[in-house]
Amino acid sequence: MDHDSLRLIEHEIALLVRLTTAHSPRLGSLDRSEYLLLSELDKHSPLAINELAEKLKLNLSTASRQVTTLETKKFIQRFPDPQNGRISLVQITLEGQDILHKVQKARYAVYAEILHDWSNEELKILEANLTRLNQDFKRWRK
């Protein structure tokens, strides 16, 4: 394995995280954790909190805190699982979908502006490599 490449990749990912964090106010009114949680629920509602935690690689207490915050904002709702009343399910509300879709639209516009001179082939390669990297991170140290 090429250690110079690994060093550069690590640095570029750290820089990417920093740059996207620095520009996050331009990307909408949700913070990163709210955005990811609502995105997951938009695709897979309803989910038990432990399932949500697993999908996002969060510990259960962190996921519970984030769920409580989003519930307070009326972006999600919690209700008992009809199959097992001891388990709470959460689902995105219409208000949650509305704010998520507004933030997604703003984020897409920013990425369209940043990536405007990339070819479709370059975009597909980036998409494939980012997807693979995220999947590998999710599988790492299970």
Order of alpha helices (4+ residues) and beta strands (2+ residues): alpha-alpha-beta-alpha-alpha-beta-beta-alpha-alpha
